[in-house]
């Protein structure tokens, strides 16, 4: 079995400062990734995505802006990345 090698500037740390989308257990969140620690990530200017529409579209079909920055528990994140 191959041993995993830790690569710096990957994962959440590599995406700091970028607009990311978090695919979580119940909802999708999108916003600028401004913080990360062992238990959560912080999104600035976040939106909750209620309907994606076609993944090839330039924007989400229904994304509602949240009133302030939010923290999302890492344990509820299933996948993440720069999607739109």
ZAKOL-140976 format. One line per field, with one value per atom (N, C-alpha, C, CB): y, z, x; atom name; residue number from 1. Coordinates in steps of 0.001 Angstrom, whole numbers, padded with zeros to 6 digits. Atoms other than C-alpha are relative to their C-alpha. Last residue first. Glycine has a CB too. Layout:
py Y|...
pz Z|...
px X|...
atomo CA|...
num NUM|...
This chain:
py -001018|028813|001328|000110|000553|025558|001031|-000696|-001205|026364|-000480|000811|-000420|023407|001319|-001059|-001447|021427|000313|000599|-000338|017952|001520|-000617|001236|016231|000215|-000581|-000245|019089|-001316|000996|000081|018339|000221|001016|001348|017448|-000137|-000391|000848|020676|-001392|-000098|001089|022703|-000897|-000817|001309|025790|-001062|-000195|001081|029302|-001311|000032|001212|032177|-000935|-000709|001119|035807|-001212|000384|-000247|038033|-001209|000345|-001352|038476|000304|000266|000014|035363|001359|-001152|-000621|035812|-000046|001458|-001103|033372|000515|-000459|-000171|031205|001243|000115|-000662|029966|-000023|-000682|-000352|028984|000752|-001253|000906|029102|000463|-000073|-000392|031044|-001038|001418|-000909|030354|000385|001253|-001414|027344|000839|000165|-000724|024051|001480|-000653|-000281|022553|000793|-001290|000778|022845|000406|000185|-000070|024416|-000858|001481|-000215|024630|000331|-001219|000713|025132|000319|000389|000853|026100|-000799|000833|000381|027468|-000961|-000644|001379|029289|-000331|-000231|000287|032437|-001462|000344|001315|033777|000007|-000884|-000237|037183|-001276|000627|-001402|035898|000188|000966|-000572|032159|001445|-000825|-001253|030764|000506|001070|-000964|027134|001227|-000614|-000702|024870|000860|000864|000380|022328|000686|000274|001439|022197|-000402|-000508|000581|025760|-001478|000732|001454|027636|-000385|-000763|000584|031253|-001497|000627|-000944|033592|-000570|001241|000719|031316|000899|-001335|-000141|033674|-000682|001506|-001266|032401|000021|000230|-000575|029430|001353|000133|-001381|027105|000471|000126|-000446|023909|001453|-000158|-001173|022430|000176|001248|-000492|019287|001139|000446|001023|017098|000480|-000464|000527|019732|-001008|001147|000932|020628|-000734|-001004|001110|023652|-000851|000504|000592|026060|-001210|-000388|001456|028301|-000404|-000607|000290|031898|-001518|000762|000276|032235|-000227|-001220|-001202|033937|-000195|000505|-001240|030673|001204|000179|-000756|027835|001295|-000867|-000403|026276|000845|-001204|-001010|026218|000515|-000575|-001309|024433|001083|-000075|-000002|021533|001412|-000753|000780|021916|000100|-001488|-000843|024573|-000803|000781|-001322|022017|000767|000787|-001027|018406|001355|-000226|-001297|015587|001039|000430|-001038|012251|001323|000061|-001344|009274|001002|000389|-000912|005908|001377|000064|-001245|003469|000843|000786|-001172|000000|001237|-000003
pz 000852|-010272|000232|000262|000984|-008934|-000951|000702|000744|-006887|-001161|-000507|001091|-004529|-000584|-001080|000121|-001799|-001168|001296|001118|-000957|-000085|-001353|000738|001934|-001153|-000525|001385|004432|-000669|-000086|000835|007659|-001484|000468|-000027|009694|-000850|001417|000970|008589|-000053|000341|-000625|010523|-001069|000932|000335|008566|000627|-001547|-000270|009894|-000310|001492|-000686|008443|000206|-000796|000127|007481|000749|000541|-000525|007382|-000227|001498|-000502|006146|000531|001058|-001454|003919|000561|000650|-000771|000176|001485|-000458|-000851|-001353|000858|000907|-001086|-004268|000781|-000541|-001183|-006604|001117|000457|000259|-010190|001163|-000286|-000617|-009507|-000323|001536|-001334|-011968|000521|-000029|-000623|-015071|001428|-000839|-000009|-016095|000768|000624|001021|-016692|-000075|-001349|-000509|-013414|-000993|000345|000669|-014679|000501|-001527|001441|-012036|-000662|-000526|000808|-008596|-001443|000048|001266|-006415|-000902|-000695|-000110|-002741|-001269|000322|001326|-002668|000177|-000864|-000088|000584|-001339|001215|000464|000048|000262|-001511|000355|001786|-000546|001188|001100|001646|-000453|-001167|000042|003819|-001214|-000053|001307|004494|000164|-000723|-000028|007581|-001416|000892|000987|007862|000075|-001458|000877|010862|-001032|000822|-000098|013259|-000987|001358|-000102|012835|-000041|001261|-001135|011537|000074|001333|-000184|008356|001264|-001239|-001195|007490|000047|001233|-000682|004610|001259|000355|-001114|002034|000663|-000479|-000007|-000141|001252|-000050|-000520|-000489|-000066|001443|000848|-001453|000573|-001474|-000338|000686|-000957|001483|000657|-000380|000418|-001583|000856|002010|-000720|000815|000261|003945|-001004|001275|-000175|004215|-000394|001430|-001351|002822|000050|000996|000150|-000630|001328|-001210|-000936|000069|-000180|001473|-000288|-002823|000878|-001307|-000020|-003012|000204|001107|-000082|-003984|-000118|-001126|001227|-003330|000294|-000717|000810|-000530|-001279|-000336|-000755|001036|-000936|001097|000569|-001502|000758|-000018|001366|-000853|-000646|-000835|-000067|002891|-001385|000686|-000371|002328|000002|001369|-000812|000478|000296|001297|000594|-000780|000907|-000213|000865|000042|-000796|-000958|-000501|001496|-001062|000405|000918|000320|000552|-001457|-000211|002843|-000901|001489|-000249|001415|000138|-001134|000409|001639|000384|000630|-001121|001970|-000545|000866|000041|-000845|001219|-001284|000000|000000|000000|001213
px 000615|-018314|000668|-001509|000926|-016851|-000587|-001107|000359|-013736|-000871|001289|-000864|-013631|-000456|000042|-000171|-015278|000905|000570|-000881|-016599|000087|-000520|-000265|-018395|000967|-001295|-000373|-018306|000360|001175|001200|-020221|000296|-001020|000570|-017112|-001256|-000314|-000691|-015427|-000615|001485|-000740|-018003|000611|-000914|000546|-019024|000891|-000107|-000954|-018469|-000700|000519|000434|-020446|001187|-001115|-000930|-019820|-000551|001404|-001345|-022860|000888|-000055|-000222|-026434|001395|-000958|000166|-026539|000419|000835|-001072|-026992|-000338|000234|000459|-029480|001166|-001187|-000960|-028350|-000399|001469|000554|-031074|001030|-001318|001405|-030189|-000624|-000813|000963|-026430|-001424|000218|000461|-024280|-000995|-000650|-000969|-022154|-000383|000140|000398|-024238|001019|-001406|-000747|-022366|-000390|-000213|-001337|-023578|000832|000707|-001045|-027145|001387|-000087|000214|-029395|001068|000048|-001201|-027803|-000326|000883|000167|-030869|001192|-001349|001175|-030879|-000243|-001218|000486|-027330|-001159|001132|000437|-026564|-000655|-000987|001353|-024567|-000286|-000174|000509|-021495|-001424|000061|000929|-019815|-000690|000726|000414|-016987|-000895|001236|000305|-016700|-000445|-001088|000764|-014967|-000158|000694|-000490|-013845|-000903|000018|000931|-014275|000722|-000937|001406|-012793|-000938|-000471|000226|-009013|-001470|000608|-000708|-008707|-000353|-000359|000087|-009575|000756|000571|-000590|-010240|-000191|-000589|-000888|-011056|000643|-000762|-000606|-012688|001038|000644|-001454|-014741|000555|000421|-000493|-018282|001517|-000485|-001033|-020429|000391|-000486|-000342|-022499|001079|000474|-001223|-024276|000199|-000079|000031|-026813|001329|-000332|001356|-027722|-000069|-000618|001028|-024610|-001391|-000018|000168|-022256|-001151|-000251|001113|-020944|-000126|000221|-000068|-018756|-001252|000134|001302|-018265|000227|-000763|000131|-015225|-001459|000884|001429|-014439|-000157|-000820|000743|-010706|-001481|000589|000121|-008765|-000791|001347|000232|-007646|000000|001074|001122|-007876|-000302|-001236|-000316|-004468|-001077|000240|-001058|-005151|000368|001237|000533|-008461|001076|-000652|001212|-006891|-000462|000228|001081|-003349|-001211|000418|000836|-000743|-001031|000878|000355|001667|-000794|001269|-000481|001518|-000433|-000547|000638|001220|000655|000094|-000977|002327|-000738|001062|000394|000028|001074|-001343|000160|001782|-000367|001296|-000763|001260|-000313|-000302|000841|000000|000889|-000958
atomo N|CA|C|CB|N|CA|C|CB|N|CA|C|CB|N|CA|C|CB|N|CA|C|CB|N|CA|C|CB|N|CA|C|CB|N|CA|C|CB|N|CA|C|CB|N|CA|C|CB|N|CA|C|CB|N|CA|C|CB|N|CA|C|CB|N|CA|C|CB|N|CA|C|CB|N|CA|C|CB|N|CA|C|CB|N|CA|C|CB|N|CA|C|CB|N|CA|C|CB|N|CA|C|CB|N|CA|C|CB|N|CA|C|CB|N|CA|C|CB|N|CA|C|CB|N|CA|C|CB|N|CA|C|CB|N|CA|C|CB|N|CA|C|CB|N|CA|C|CB|N|CA|C|CB|N|CA|C|CB|N|CA|C|CB|N|CA|C|CB|N|CA|C|CB|N|CA|C|CB|N|CA|C|CB|N|CA|C|CB|N|CA|C|CB|N|CA|C|CB|N|CA|C|CB|N|CA|C|CB|N|CA|C|CB|N|CA|C|CB|N|CA|C|CB|N|CA|C|CB|N|CA|C|CB|N|CA|C|CB|N|CA|C|CB|N|CA|C|CB|N|CA|C|CB|N|CA|C|CB|N|CA|C|CB|N|CA|C|CB|N|CA|C|CB|N|CA|C|CB|N|CA|C|CB|N|CA|C|CB|N|CA|C|CB|N|CA|C|CB|N|CA|C|CB|N|CA|C|CB|N|CA|C|CB|N|CA|C|CB|N|CA|C|CB|N|CA|C|CB|N|CA|C|CB|N|CA|C|CB|N|CA|C|CB|N|CA|C|CB|N|CA|C|CB|N|CA|C|CB|N|CA|C|CB|N|CA|C|CB|N|CA|C|CB|N|CA|C|CB|N|CA|C|CB|N|CA|C|CB|N|CA|C|CB|N|CA|C|CB|N|CA|C|CB|N|CA|C|CB|N|CA|C|CB|N|CA|C|CB
num 84|84|84|84|83|83|83|83|82|82|82|82|81|81|81|81|80|80|80|80|79|79|79|79|78|78|78|78|77|77|77|77|76|76|76|76|75|75|75|75|74|74|74|74|73|73|73|73|72|72|72|72|71|71|71|71|70|70|70|70|69|69|69|69|68|68|68|68|67|67|67|67|66|66|66|66|65|65|65|65|64|64|64|64|63|63|63|63|62|62|62|62|61|61|61|61|60|60|60|60|59|59|59|59|58|58|58|58|57|57|57|57|56|56|56|56|55|55|55|55|54|54|54|54|53|53|53|53|52|52|52|52|51|51|51|51|50|50|50|50|49|49|49|49|48|48|48|48|47|47|47|47|46|46|46|46|45|45|45|45|44|44|44|44|43|43|43|43|42|42|42|42|41|41|41|41|40|40|40|40|39|39|39|39|38|38|38|38|37|37|37|37|36|36|36|36|35|35|35|35|34|34|34|34|33|33|33|33|32|32|32|32|31|31|31|31|30|30|30|30|29|29|29|29|28|28|28|28|27|27|27|27|26|26|26|26|25|25|25|25|24|24|24|24|23|23|23|23|22|22|22|22|21|21|21|21|20|20|20|20|19|19|19|19|18|18|18|18|17|17|17|17|16|16|16|16|15|15|15|15|14|14|14|14|13|13|13|13|12|12|12|12|11|11|11|11|10|10|10|10|9|9|9|9|8|8|8|8|7|7|7|7|6|6|6|6|5|5|5|5|4|4|4|4|3|3|3|3|2|2|2|2|1|1|1|1
